[in-house]
Amino acid sequence: MKENITSKENFDYDWLNNNTVHHNYLIKSIEKILKNQNTSENELLDIGCGNGFLTSKISRFFKQTTGIDLSGTGIDQAQKLNNERLNFKNISIEEMIQSKKKFKFITSFEVIEHQYLPDDFLNQISQILESDGVLLISTPFHGYIKNLFINLLGKHDFHYNPLWRHGHIKFFSVKTLTQLINKCNFKVIEKKFSGRFYPISNSMIFLLKKK
């Protein structure tokens, strides 16, 4: 049986028709974290930048920013935001690894839940993150109370929609994401919840460093 591998050649997430309302609450939470980081002289790599909106908003915290994504439609939109300090590329993490370039600061927002092998995803990021570098990731939050509300409100099929092309296939709790982080030799520096309020938060944000 042929292995089903997502690559730049066979992937195209529909950034024209998918809802990106999560950007609004994530930006506020991410900016609070970045304000406490000394990043003004760092180059940022944002993995899974999509249409570039969120990447462009946080680029002001960095000397130079590059956003990458497998989606051609996403990068087409993102490149309209290009300037002398911000650029977007339709390339994969594998291509970044091959370039041998490493980054002091890497972000990846609402991406890991789309990964069939999230441990491989983090291990790939580790290869392009400097030894003392920082990784900032976010993913939708799941916990007992939130999951109970989803089902009581009849939102199960909407939330866990298996018909969403290239949609969410991993549903992390704080415990399971922390376990994955430890497995991939990262350590948690800071953790925040974003959107609504805990314990029904929309997302969780983890600031990580290599062990």
C-alpha positions as CSV (number, residue, x, y, z in Angstrom):
1,M,0.0,0.0,0.0
2,K,1.4,3.4,-1.0
3,E,2.1,5.7,2.0
4,N,0.0,8.8,2.1
5,I,2.5,11.7,2.5
6,T,1.5,15.3,2.6
7,S,3.9,17.3,0.5
8,K,4.0,20.6,-1.3
9,E,3.1,18.8,-4.5
10,N,-0.1,17.2,-3.3
11,F,-1.3,19.7,-0.6
12,D,-3.4,22.8,-1.0
13,Y,-5.3,24.0,2.0
14,D,-8.1,26.3,0.9
15,W,-7.2,29.7,2.4
16,L,-9.8,31.5,0.4
17,N,-12.8,29.8,2.0
18,N,-11.7,28.7,5.5
19,N,-12.5,30.7,8.5
20,T,-9.5,32.4,10.2
21,V,-11.4,34.1,13.0
22,H,-9.0,32.5,15.5
23,H,-6.3,35.0,14.3
24,N,-8.0,37.8,16.3
25,Y,-7.7,36.3,19.8
26,L,-4.4,34.6,19.1
27,I,-2.7,37.8,18.1
28,K,-3.4,39.4,21.4
29,S,-2.1,36.5,23.4
30,I,1.0,36.0,21.2
31,E,1.9,39.7,21.4
32,K,1.8,39.6,25.2
33,I,4.3,36.8,25.2
34,L,6.6,38.4,22.6
35,K,6.7,41.7,24.5
36,N,8.6,39.9,27.2
37,Q,11.1,38.3,24.7
38,N,14.2,40.1,23.5
39,T,13.7,39.4,19.8
40,S,14.4,42.7,18.1
41,E,17.7,41.4,16.6
42,N,16.4,37.9,15.8
43,E,15.2,36.5,12.5
44,L,11.8,34.7,12.7
45,L,10.7,31.6,10.8
46,D,6.9,31.1,10.9
47,I,6.0,27.5,9.9
48,G,2.5,27.1,8.4
49,C,2.0,30.8,7.9
50,G,-1.1,30.3,5.7
51,N,-2.3,33.6,4.3
52,G,0.4,35.6,6.2
53,F,-2.0,37.7,8.3
54,L,-0.8,36.6,11.7
55,T,2.8,36.4,10.6
56,S,2.7,40.0,9.4
57,K,1.2,41.2,12.7
58,I,4.0,39.7,14.8
59,S,6.9,40.5,12.4
60,R,7.3,43.9,14.1
61,F,8.9,42.1,17.0
62,F,11.8,40.8,14.8
63,K,14.6,42.1,12.6
64,Q,13.6,39.8,9.7
65,T,10.7,37.4,9.2
66,T,10.1,34.5,6.8
67,G,6.9,32.6,6.6
68,I,6.6,29.2,4.9
69,D,3.6,27.1,4.0
70,L,2.7,24.2,1.7
71,S,-0.4,25.9,0.5
72,G,0.0,27.7,-2.8
73,T,-3.2,29.7,-2.4
74,G,-2.1,30.7,1.1
75,I,1.3,31.9,-0.1
76,D,-0.3,33.7,-3.1
77,Q,-2.2,35.8,-0.6
78,A,0.7,36.2,1.9
79,Q,3.1,37.5,-0.7
80,K,0.9,40.6,-1.1
81,L,2.2,41.5,2.3
82,N,5.9,41.2,1.4
83,N,8.3,44.0,2.3
84,E,12.0,44.5,3.1
85,R,11.7,42.8,6.5
86,L,9.0,40.2,5.6
87,N,8.8,37.5,3.0
88,F,6.8,34.4,2.3
89,K,7.8,31.2,0.5
90,N,5.9,28.1,-0.7
91,I,8.4,25.6,0.7
92,S,8.4,22.7,3.1
93,I,10.3,22.2,6.4
94,E,12.3,19.5,4.6
95,E,13.6,22.1,2.1
96,M,14.5,24.4,5.1
97,I,16.5,21.6,6.6
98,Q,18.3,21.0,3.3
99,S,19.3,24.7,3.2
100,K,21.2,24.2,6.5
101,K,20.0,27.5,7.8
102,K,19.0,27.7,11.5
103,F,16.9,30.2,13.4
104,K,16.9,31.7,16.8
105,F,13.1,32.0,17.0
106,I,10.5,29.8,15.3
107,T,6.7,30.0,15.5
108,S,4.0,27.6,14.4
109,F,0.4,28.6,15.1
110,E,-2.6,26.2,14.8
111,V,-0.5,23.8,12.7
112,I,0.5,20.8,14.8
113,E,-3.1,19.5,15.0
114,H,-3.0,19.0,11.3
115,Q,0.1,16.8,11.5
116,Y,-0.3,13.0,11.0
117,L,3.0,12.5,12.9
118,P,3.3,15.5,15.3
119,D,6.5,14.1,16.9
120,D,8.2,14.1,13.4
121,F,7.0,17.6,13.0
122,L,8.7,18.8,16.2
123,N,11.8,16.8,15.5
124,Q,12.1,18.5,12.1
125,I,11.7,21.9,13.7
126,S,14.4,21.0,16.2
127,Q,16.8,20.5,13.3
128,I,16.5,24.1,12.1
129,L,16.3,25.7,15.6
130,E,19.5,26.9,17.2
131,S,20.6,25.1,20.3
132,D,19.6,28.1,22.5
133,G,16.6,29.0,20.3
134,V,13.0,29.4,21.1
135,L,9.9,27.7,19.7
136,L,6.4,29.2,20.1
137,I,3.5,27.0,19.2
138,S,-0.2,27.1,19.5
139,T,-3.0,24.5,19.1
140,P,-6.7,24.2,19.9
141,F,-7.2,23.4,23.6
142,H,-9.1,20.3,24.7
143,G,-10.1,19.3,28.2
144,Y,-12.8,17.4,30.0
145,I,-15.1,20.4,30.6
146,K,-14.7,21.9,27.1
147,N,-15.3,18.5,25.5
148,L,-18.4,18.0,27.6
149,F,-19.8,21.4,26.5
150,I,-19.0,20.6,22.8
151,N,-21.2,17.4,23.1
152,L,-24.0,19.0,25.3
153,L,-24.4,21.8,22.7
154,G,-24.6,19.4,19.8
155,K,-21.3,20.6,18.3
156,H,-19.5,17.3,18.1
157,D,-19.8,16.9,14.3
158,F,-18.9,20.5,13.7
159,H,-15.9,20.5,16.0
160,Y,-14.4,17.1,15.0
161,N,-15.5,17.4,11.4
162,P,-14.0,14.5,9.4
163,L,-15.1,16.1,6.1
164,W,-12.8,19.1,6.5
165,R,-10.2,18.7,3.9
166,H,-6.7,18.9,5.5
167,G,-8.5,19.6,8.8
168,H,-7.6,18.8,12.4
169,I,-6.6,15.2,13.0
170,K,-5.0,15.6,16.5
171,F,-6.8,17.0,19.5
172,F,-4.4,17.9,22.3
173,S,-5.0,18.4,26.0
174,V,-2.4,20.1,28.1
175,K,-1.2,16.7,29.3
176,T,-0.9,15.1,25.9
177,L,0.9,18.1,24.3
178,T,3.3,18.3,27.2
179,Q,4.0,14.6,26.8
180,L,4.8,15.1,23.1
181,I,7.0,18.1,23.9
182,N,9.0,16.1,26.4
183,K,9.3,13.2,24.0
184,C,10.8,15.5,21.4
185,N,13.4,16.9,23.9
186,F,11.9,20.3,24.4
187,K,11.0,21.9,27.7
188,V,8.1,24.2,28.5
189,I,9.1,27.8,29.5
190,E,5.7,29.3,29.5
191,K,2.1,28.2,28.9
192,K,-0.9,30.4,28.2
193,F,-4.6,29.9,27.2
194,S,-6.1,32.1,24.5
195,G,-9.7,32.8,23.4
196,R,-12.7,32.7,25.8
197,F,-11.6,31.7,29.3
198,Y,-10.2,28.5,30.9
199,P,-11.4,25.8,31.0
200,I,-13.2,26.4,27.7
201,S,-10.4,28.3,26.0
202,N,-10.1,28.2,22.3
203,S,-6.4,27.5,22.1
204,M,-3.3,27.0,24.2
205,I,0.2,28.5,23.5
206,F,3.5,27.0,24.6
207,L,6.8,28.7,24.7
208,L,9.6,26.1,24.4
209,K,13.3,25.6,24.4
210,K,15.5,22.6,23.7
211,K,16.5,20.5,26.7
